[in-house]
């Protein structure tokens, strides 16, 4: 019973942190759409600071020595994660929160494809079938519909950002496996490097795009009486900075305590809650077509989890009944996606 309560607590904690990240990010992006990169920079910086502070109080959080050789080895992952931050945020900015999961509905098919190409192995027909179901759900959702108001119609650019976001997550699934040996297999150290590298790149990009200058102008204009929603930006940064850090901790706990099946089912439940809350909080539009799309994507994803668990049990029958710990989710392409996914929402 104690284990069951622990699993429920971790899953609930992860779901809460992820939902808070998505909806607070959406509020900030709606209020200041011109400061998207700066917003992502502040989030990554806050996570780095909180990881450093946490390492002073608990041995669970490790902070590495900053070495150029390690940074060079982790550079591909850092660049991909930074791109994921940006494209996730741009996608969330340009579409409704309730449509967010549909816009990024190709994460599973793209991940399966990238993993297959990188490993040189063909996935089973069952896995390909699950990917086909998810893909069909995506196209159901993005196909033209006449029964929604113009404000709810996703823009082609927003859908393109969703595609790039999905591809970034698929690349992350491959790169994280090759990156872990460079940090002695530590999730916290890898999270620190990823957020530190992203903060540096996003900070440079924010300066290059002129967002820092624009932010300073907005602050000075407010002092002269020009109004902008600075409260949402400031408090949103504080909340997402804290919950971005909690997402890192929740991801580590989820890896250690929950199984891939439990993790995927909790993700499915969170997707449903996200759609409901999107309607309640932002007045998003959910048509029968969109509901069907989300249902088909979730069905394909859950079937994939079932198929992979059966395949793993068939390949490793000797592991059943032993006291061996569950496989790290980072070694499984799709189950680990959510930590970077939610950290990037953004």
Secondary structure, DSSP 4 states (H G I P E B T S, - for coil): -HHHHHHHHHHHHHHHHHHHHHHHHHHHHHH-GGGHHHHHHHHHHHHHHHHHHHHTT-TTS------HHHHHHHHHHHHHHHHHHHHHHHHHHHS-GGGHHHHTTTHHHHHHHHHHHHHT-PPPHHHHHHHHHHHHHHHHHHS--SSS-GGGSPPHHHHHHHHHHHHHHHHHHHHHHHHHGGGTT-HHHHHHHHHHHHHHHHHHHHHHHTHHHHHHHHHHHHHTT----HHHHHHHHHHHHHHHHHHHHHHHHHHHHS-HHHHHHHHHHHHHHHHHHHHHHH-----HHHHHHHHHHHHHHHHHHHHHHHHHHHHTGGGTTS-PPPPPGGGSTTTTHHHHHHHTT-
